[in-house]
Amino acid sequence: MKYISTRGNIKPTNFQDVVLMGLADDGGLIIPESIPDVNDKIDSWANLSYPELAFEVMKPFISDIDDVDLKHIIEKSYSAFPKNPAPLKKVSEVYVLELFHGPTLAFKDFALQFLGNLFEYILEKRDSHLNILGATSGDTGSAAIYGVRGKERINIFIMHPHNRVSPIQERQMTTVLDDNVYNLALDGTFDDCQNIMKELFNDLEFKREYNLGAVNSVNWARVLAQIVYYFHASFQLEKTTGSREAIFSVPTGNFGDILAGYYASKMGLPIKNLLLATNENDILSRFFNTGIYNTSTIRHTLSPSMDIQVASNFERYLYYLVGEDAEKLRSLMNEFKDTGSLSIEDLDEKLFIASACNKEQCLKTISTHWQENSYLLDPHSAIGVYVAEKFNNGSIPTISLSTAHPAKFSAVVEKATGDSSLATHPDIDQLPNLDTKMVTLNAEENLVKEFMLEKLTF
């Protein structure tokens, strides 16, 4: 398998090289040259363990790591999880796929434990080093840091919007004191952080001289790792209902998690629909309902990881939507850069259904499921469940992705339920007692670049 850019201006590239490249050198996003059809293999995967399933799903996309090494990387990555890392639970009329049983209690651990070990493997093979630059609206930062902390050949610089992630999310990042970890709190929004990251990656001289790498969902390996749990969920569903076909509801900010479901569908997994669930920052739901993708002012909500206007993975989907026409895609992205808007005429999308959930609906969903089902949701997962219930008609099971442990958002849970004792977890409870390490900067590209140059050790 070779990889290309959505914008069409890089030569076909091997998997290991695109993992280190992160963002494509032409400013586009890395995608596989083709999407494997696994229909003839799915039946044989139904009873595999999670690491075994991950190997089978990923292997068609990876031709430059031998099977023994790939299995070792995968097994090492998921040794940090329970035996069933993503259990499926029936909650009222929908199913909930719990993706918060990893080291930082968020779904992003699935991809970032794998990516951290993948980086380590590639760098050791090449006797090389990597300086990771990332931007986070909440959970990506801590999951990325936990994936690479203490690794000898890696430095990691994570930017987050100052005072605009939850206090627990901030502490999960800033209490990691390893010498190779740098937390940058920028006075701005997540989109400011993401724009600075993209600008620095587009500075090709700087990127190449200092071996910049990406852990954000722009890195293809992250999307690849997330495809696996869609298959895992369907196989669990089959054991309960006798059928694999499902509708998936996905709380969506940067479009990476739901994009993994899109790839799973294209590979042959029977997904009837993907329900795209947004909060009040509804740029994506507006697009799927109108065909118009245009930015507006960021609203600060109960679900800060989804407080995003420019979804970094959306370009990958657009590439397929315009018939894999890189020239047309470039034109659309230039239009969006210049005007803050783009449109697709006569959008005819059968797989995606989109809807938004506001603050009151989110709180009510948390409250109702606690009172009626004794099941606790964090505010991001509650948005997914709200949209799942909105479109659930009982004919095809609906699986809602639960993306974070409720203890990460205890204040919201307390607001919804009136009980301050519900949302707890031992790993979270200890955070207030730990030392922290963080630097605050204005949201300016040159300041971030200067800080990195000052701290770089290789």
C-alpha positions as CSV (number, residue, x, y, z in Angstrom):
1,M,0.0,0.0,0.0
2,K,1.2,3.5,-1.0
3,Y,-0.1,6.8,0.2
4,I,-0.8,10.0,-1.6
5,S,-2.0,13.5,-0.6
6,T,-5.5,14.9,-1.0
7,R,-3.9,17.8,-2.9
8,G,-2.1,15.5,-5.3
9,N,1.4,16.9,-5.1
10,I,3.5,14.3,-3.3
11,K,4.8,11.1,-4.9
12,P,3.3,7.8,-3.6
13,T,4.9,7.1,-0.2
14,N,5.3,4.2,2.1
15,F,3.4,3.9,5.4
16,Q,6.4,4.5,7.7
17,D,7.3,7.7,5.8
18,V,3.8,9.1,6.0
19,V,3.7,8.4,9.7
20,L,6.7,10.6,10.2
21,M,5.5,13.2,7.7
22,G,2.2,13.8,9.5
23,L,0.8,16.6,7.3
24,A,1.6,16.1,3.7
25,D,4.4,18.3,2.4
26,D,2.0,19.9,-0.1
27,G,-0.3,21.0,2.7
28,G,-2.8,18.3,2.1
29,L,-3.7,15.2,4.2
30,I,-2.3,11.7,3.7
31,I,-4.7,9.1,2.4
32,P,-4.2,5.5,1.1
33,E,-4.1,5.1,-2.7
34,S,-7.0,2.7,-2.4
35,I,-9.3,1.4,0.3
36,P,-9.0,-2.4,0.9
37,D,-12.1,-4.5,0.4
38,V,-12.2,-7.0,3.2
39,N,-15.6,-8.6,2.7
40,D,-14.2,-12.0,2.1
41,K,-12.3,-11.8,5.4
42,I,-14.7,-10.3,7.9
43,D,-16.4,-13.6,8.9
44,S,-13.0,-15.0,10.0
45,W,-12.4,-12.0,12.3
46,A,-15.5,-12.3,14.4
47,N,-14.0,-14.1,17.4
48,L,-10.5,-12.5,17.4
49,S,-9.1,-10.7,20.5
50,Y,-8.8,-6.9,20.1
51,P,-5.0,-7.0,19.3
52,E,-5.6,-9.8,16.8
53,L,-8.4,-7.9,15.2
54,A,-6.3,-4.7,15.1
55,F,-3.6,-6.6,13.2
56,E,-6.0,-7.9,10.6
57,V,-7.7,-4.5,10.0
58,M,-4.4,-2.6,9.8
59,K,-2.3,-5.0,7.9
60,P,-3.8,-4.3,4.4
61,F,-2.7,-0.7,4.9
62,I,0.8,-1.4,6.0
63,S,3.2,-3.1,3.6
64,D,6.6,-1.9,5.0
65,I,6.5,-3.4,8.5
66,D,6.7,-7.2,8.7
67,D,4.0,-9.2,10.5
68,V,6.0,-10.1,13.5
69,D,7.0,-6.5,14.2
70,L,3.5,-5.1,13.6
71,K,1.9,-7.7,15.9
72,H,4.5,-6.7,18.6
73,I,3.7,-3.0,18.2
74,I,0.0,-3.7,18.5
75,E,0.2,-6.0,21.5
76,K,2.4,-3.5,23.3
77,S,0.0,-0.7,22.6
78,Y,-3.1,-2.5,23.9
79,S,-1.4,-4.1,26.9
80,A,-2.3,-0.8,28.6
81,F,-6.0,-1.6,28.3
82,P,-8.4,-4.2,29.8
83,K,-8.9,-7.5,27.9
84,N,-11.9,-6.0,26.3
85,P,-10.8,-2.5,25.7
86,A,-14.0,-1.3,24.2
87,P,-17.0,-3.0,25.7
88,L,-20.5,-2.6,24.2
89,K,-23.3,-2.0,26.7
90,K,-27.1,-1.7,26.1
91,V,-28.4,1.5,27.6
92,S,-32.1,1.9,27.2
93,E,-32.9,1.8,23.5
94,V,-29.3,2.3,22.2
95,Y,-25.9,0.7,22.7
96,V,-23.0,2.5,24.1
97,L,-19.4,1.6,23.0
98,E,-17.2,2.6,25.9
99,L,-13.9,3.9,24.5
100,F,-12.5,5.4,27.8
101,H,-10.7,2.4,29.4
102,G,-7.2,3.5,28.3
103,P,-4.5,5.3,30.3
104,T,-6.0,8.8,30.0
105,L,-9.6,7.7,30.0
106,A,-10.4,8.9,26.5
107,F,-11.0,7.3,23.1
108,K,-7.8,8.9,21.8
109,D,-5.7,6.4,23.7
110,F,-6.6,3.8,21.1
111,A,-4.8,5.7,18.4
112,L,-2.1,7.4,20.5
113,Q,-0.8,4.4,22.4
114,F,-0.3,2.7,19.0
115,L,1.2,5.8,17.4
116,G,3.7,6.3,20.2
117,N,5.0,2.8,19.9
118,L,5.0,3.1,16.1
119,F,7.1,6.2,16.3
120,E,9.5,4.5,18.6
121,Y,9.8,1.5,16.3
122,I,10.5,3.6,13.2
123,L,12.9,5.9,14.8
124,E,15.0,3.0,16.3
125,K,15.1,1.3,12.9
126,R,16.3,4.5,11.3
127,D,18.5,5.7,14.2
128,S,16.6,9.0,14.0
129,H,14.8,11.5,16.3
130,L,11.4,13.3,16.1
131,N,10.0,16.5,17.5
132,I,6.3,16.2,17.8
133,L,4.1,19.3,17.5
134,G,0.4,19.0,18.4
135,A,-2.7,21.0,19.1
136,T,-5.4,19.9,21.4
137,S,-8.9,20.9,22.4
138,G,-8.7,18.6,25.4
139,D,-8.1,14.8,25.2
140,T,-5.6,14.6,22.3
141,G,-2.9,16.3,24.3
142,S,-2.9,14.0,27.3
143,A,-3.3,10.9,25.2
144,A,-0.4,11.9,23.0
145,I,1.8,12.8,26.0
146,Y,1.1,9.5,27.6
147,G,1.9,7.7,24.3
148,V,5.4,9.2,24.1
149,R,6.4,10.3,27.5
150,G,10.0,9.3,28.4
151,K,10.8,8.0,24.9
152,E,14.4,8.7,24.2
153,R,14.2,9.7,20.6
154,I,11.1,12.0,20.9
155,N,10.3,15.5,22.1
156,I,6.6,16.5,22.3
157,F,5.2,20.1,22.2
158,I,1.5,20.3,22.9
159,M,-0.5,23.5,22.4
160,H,-3.8,24.0,24.1
161,P,-6.1,27.1,24.4
162,H,-5.4,28.6,27.9
163,N,-8.3,28.2,30.3
164,R,-10.5,26.6,27.5
165,V,-10.0,23.0,28.3
166,S,-11.5,21.4,31.4
167,P,-9.3,21.7,34.5
168,I,-8.9,17.9,34.6
169,Q,-7.8,17.8,31.0
170,E,-5.3,20.5,31.7
171,R,-3.9,18.7,34.7
172,Q,-3.7,15.4,32.8
173,M,-1.3,17.1,30.4
174,T,0.6,19.4,32.8
175,T,1.3,16.9,35.6
176,V,3.5,14.8,33.2
177,L,7.0,16.1,34.1
178,D,9.2,14.0,31.8
179,D,12.0,16.0,30.3
180,N,10.7,15.3,26.7
181,V,7.3,16.8,27.4
182,Y,6.4,20.5,26.9
183,N,2.9,22.0,27.4
184,L,2.2,25.3,25.8
185,A,-1.0,27.2,26.9
186,L,-1.8,29.7,24.2
187,D,-4.0,32.7,24.8
188,G,-6.6,32.0,22.1
189,T,-8.9,29.3,20.8
190,F,-8.2,25.7,19.7
191,D,-8.4,26.9,16.1
192,D,-5.6,29.3,16.8
193,C,-3.5,26.4,18.1
194,Q,-4.4,24.3,15.1
195,N,-3.6,27.1,12.6
196,I,-0.2,27.6,14.2
197,M,0.5,23.9,13.9
198,K,-0.4,23.8,10.2
199,E,1.7,26.9,9.5
200,L,4.8,25.4,11.1
201,F,4.3,22.2,9.2
202,N,3.9,24.2,6.0
203,D,7.3,25.7,6.7
204,L,9.0,22.9,5.0
205,E,12.6,24.0,5.8
206,F,11.8,24.1,9.5
207,K,9.8,20.9,9.3
208,R,12.7,19.0,7.7
209,E,15.6,20.5,9.6
210,Y,14.0,19.7,13.0
211,N,12.2,16.5,12.0
212,L,8.7,17.7,12.9
213,G,6.1,15.0,13.4
214,A,2.3,15.2,14.1
215,V,0.1,13.3,16.5
216,N,-3.1,15.2,15.7
217,S,-5.7,13.4,13.7
218,V,-4.0,14.7,10.6
219,N,-1.6,11.8,11.1
220,W,-3.0,8.9,9.1
221,A,-2.0,6.3,11.7
222,R,-4.5,7.7,14.1
223,V,-7.4,7.3,11.8
224,L,-6.2,3.8,10.9
225,A,-6.1,2.7,14.6
226,Q,-9.7,4.1,15.1
227,I,-11.1,2.0,12.3
228,V,-10.6,-1.1,14.4
229,Y,-13.2,-0.5,17.1
230,Y,-16.0,-0.1,14.6
231,F,-15.3,-3.7,13.6
232,H,-15.0,-4.7,17.2
233,A,-18.3,-3.1,18.1
234,S,-20.1,-4.8,15.2
235,F,-18.8,-8.2,16.3
236,Q,-20.0,-7.6,19.8
237,L,-23.4,-6.6,18.5
238,E,-23.7,-9.7,16.4
239,K,-23.2,-11.9,19.5
240,T,-26.2,-10.1,21.1
241,T,-28.5,-9.6,18.2
242,G,-27.4,-12.0,15.6
243,S,-26.6,-9.2,13.1
244,R,-23.6,-7.0,12.5
245,E,-25.4,-4.2,10.8
246,A,-25.5,-1.0,12.8
247,I,-26.0,2.7,12.9
248,F,-23.2,4.5,14.6
249,S,-23.6,7.9,16.4
250,V,-20.3,9.8,16.8
251,P,-19.7,12.9,18.9
252,T,-17.7,15.0,16.4
253,G,-15.3,17.9,16.5
254,N,-12.3,17.3,14.3
255,F,-14.0,14.7,12.1
256,G,-11.3,12.0,12.7
257,D,-13.3,9.5,14.7
258,I,-16.3,9.5,12.4
259,L,-14.0,9.4,9.4
260,A,-12.7,6.1,10.7
261,G,-16.2,4.8,10.5
262,Y,-16.4,6.1,7.0
263,Y,-13.3,4.0,6.1
264,A,-14.7,1.0,7.9
265,S,-17.9,1.2,5.8
266,K,-15.9,1.5,2.6
267,M,-13.9,-1.6,3.6
268,G,-17.1,-3.6,3.8
269,L,-18.4,-3.3,7.4
270,P,-22.2,-3.1,7.3
271,I,-22.8,0.4,8.6
272,K,-26.3,1.7,7.7
273,N,-25.6,5.3,8.7
274,L,-23.1,7.4,10.5
275,L,-24.8,10.0,12.8
276,L,-22.6,13.0,13.1
277,A,-23.4,14.6,16.4
278,T,-22.1,18.2,17.2
279,N,-22.6,20.6,20.0
280,E,-23.5,24.3,19.4
281,N,-20.3,24.6,17.2
282,D,-22.3,23.0,14.4
283,I,-20.2,23.7,11.3
284,L,-20.2,20.1,10.3
285,S,-23.9,19.4,10.9
286,R,-24.7,22.5,9.0
287,F,-22.6,21.2,6.1
288,F,-24.4,17.9,5.9
289,N,-27.8,19.5,6.1
290,T,-27.1,22.4,3.6
291,G,-24.0,21.6,1.6
292,I,-22.3,24.8,2.9
293,Y,-19.2,24.6,5.1
294,N,-18.6,28.0,6.7
295,T,-17.0,29.2,9.9
296,S,-18.6,31.2,12.6
297,T,-17.6,32.4,16.1
298,I,-16.5,29.6,18.5
299,R,-19.0,29.0,21.3
300,H,-17.7,27.7,24.6
301,T,-19.8,24.7,25.6
302,L,-20.0,21.9,28.1
303,S,-18.1,19.7,25.7
304,P,-14.9,21.6,25.1
305,S,-13.2,18.9,23.0
306,M,-15.8,19.6,20.3
307,D,-15.5,23.4,20.4
308,I,-14.0,23.5,16.9
309,Q,-14.8,25.4,13.8
310,V,-12.3,24.1,11.3
311,A,-12.3,20.2,11.4
312,S,-8.8,19.1,10.5
313,N,-9.9,15.7,9.0
314,F,-12.8,17.1,6.9
315,E,-10.5,17.5,3.9
316,R,-10.0,13.7,3.6
317,Y,-13.8,13.3,3.3
318,L,-14.1,16.1,0.8
319,Y,-11.5,14.4,-1.4
320,Y,-13.8,11.4,-1.8
321,L,-16.9,13.6,-2.1
322,V,-15.4,15.4,-5.1
323,G,-14.6,12.1,-6.8
324,E,-10.9,11.9,-5.7
325,D,-10.2,14.9,-7.9
326,A,-7.1,16.6,-6.2
327,E,-7.4,19.7,-8.4
328,K,-11.0,20.3,-7.5
329,L,-10.1,19.7,-3.8
330,R,-7.3,22.2,-4.0
331,S,-9.7,24.8,-5.4
332,L,-12.2,24.2,-2.7
333,M,-9.6,24.5,0.1
334,N,-8.2,27.7,-1.4
335,E,-11.7,29.1,-1.6
336,F,-12.2,28.1,2.1
337,K,-8.9,29.7,3.1
338,D,-9.7,32.9,1.3
339,T,-13.4,33.3,2.3
340,G,-14.0,31.0,5.3
341,S,-16.6,29.2,3.3
342,L,-17.1,26.5,0.6
343,S,-20.1,24.8,-0.8
344,I,-21.0,21.5,-2.5
345,E,-23.9,21.8,-4.9
346,D,-26.6,19.1,-4.8
347,L,-24.9,17.3,-1.9
348,D,-26.3,13.8,-2.0
349,E,-24.8,11.9,0.9
350,K,-26.6,8.7,2.0
351,L,-24.2,7.5,4.7
352,F,-24.0,10.6,6.9
353,I,-26.9,12.1,8.9
354,A,-26.1,15.1,11.1
355,S,-27.6,16.9,14.0
356,A,-26.6,19.2,16.8
357,C,-27.2,19.1,20.6
358,N,-27.4,22.2,22.7
359,K,-26.5,22.7,26.4
360,E,-29.9,22.0,27.8
361,Q,-30.3,18.9,25.7
362,C,-26.9,17.6,26.8
363,L,-27.6,18.1,30.5
364,K,-31.0,16.5,30.2
365,T,-29.5,13.5,28.5
366,I,-27.0,13.0,31.3
367,S,-29.7,13.5,33.9
368,T,-32.2,11.1,32.3
369,H,-29.8,8.3,31.8
370,W,-28.5,8.5,35.3
371,Q,-32.0,8.6,36.8
372,E,-33.6,6.0,34.6
373,N,-30.7,3.7,33.7
374,S,-28.1,4.3,36.4
375,Y,-25.7,5.0,33.6
376,L,-23.4,8.0,33.7
377,L,-22.4,9.9,30.5
378,D,-19.8,12.6,30.1
379,P,-21.0,15.7,28.1
380,H,-19.4,14.6,24.8
381,S,-20.8,11.1,25.0
382,A,-24.2,12.5,26.0
383,I,-24.3,14.5,22.7
384,G,-23.7,11.2,20.8
385,V,-26.5,9.5,22.7
386,Y,-28.9,12.4,22.3
387,V,-28.5,12.2,18.5
388,A,-28.6,8.4,18.5
389,E,-32.0,8.5,20.3
390,K,-33.3,11.2,18.0
391,F,-32.8,9.0,15.0
392,N,-33.2,5.6,16.5
393,N,-36.3,3.8,15.0
394,G,-35.7,0.3,16.4
395,S,-35.2,-1.4,13.1
396,I,-31.4,-1.3,13.1
397,P,-29.4,-1.2,16.3
398,T,-27.8,2.2,17.0
399,I,-24.3,2.2,18.7
400,S,-23.2,5.5,20.2
401,L,-19.5,6.1,20.8
402,S,-18.7,7.1,24.4
403,T,-15.5,9.1,24.1
404,A,-14.5,10.0,27.7
405,H,-14.9,8.8,31.2
406,P,-17.4,11.1,33.1
407,A,-14.9,11.8,35.8
408,K,-13.0,14.0,33.3
409,F,-16.0,16.3,33.4
410,S,-17.3,16.0,36.9
411,A,-18.5,19.6,37.2
412,V,-20.9,19.1,34.2
413,V,-22.1,15.7,35.7
414,E,-22.8,17.5,39.0
415,K,-24.7,20.2,37.2
416,A,-26.8,17.6,35.4
417,T,-27.4,15.3,38.3
418,G,-27.1,17.5,41.4
419,D,-24.6,15.0,42.8
420,S,-20.9,15.8,43.3
421,S,-19.9,12.3,44.2
422,L,-20.9,10.4,41.0
423,A,-18.1,11.2,38.5
424,T,-14.9,9.9,40.1
425,H,-11.9,7.8,39.1
426,P,-8.8,7.1,41.1
427,D,-6.5,8.4,38.3
428,I,-8.5,11.7,38.2
429,D,-8.8,12.1,42.0
430,Q,-5.0,12.2,42.5
431,L,-4.4,15.0,39.9
432,P,-4.9,18.0,42.2
433,N,-2.0,16.8,44.4
434,L,0.6,16.5,41.6
435,D,3.1,19.1,40.5
436,T,2.6,20.7,37.1
437,K,4.8,22.1,34.2
438,M,3.4,24.5,31.7
439,V,4.4,27.7,29.7
440,T,1.8,30.4,28.7
441,L,2.3,32.2,25.4
442,N,0.4,34.5,23.1
443,A,-1.1,32.6,20.2
444,E,1.6,33.7,17.7
445,E,3.4,31.4,15.4
446,N,6.8,33.0,15.9
447,L,6.6,32.7,19.7
448,V,5.8,29.0,19.5
449,K,8.7,28.5,17.0
450,E,11.1,30.4,19.2
451,F,10.1,28.3,22.2
452,M,10.7,25.1,20.3
453,L,14.1,26.2,19.1
454,E,15.1,27.1,22.6
455,K,14.1,23.7,24.0
456,L,15.1,21.3,21.2
457,T,17.7,18.8,22.2
458,F,18.1,17.2,18.8
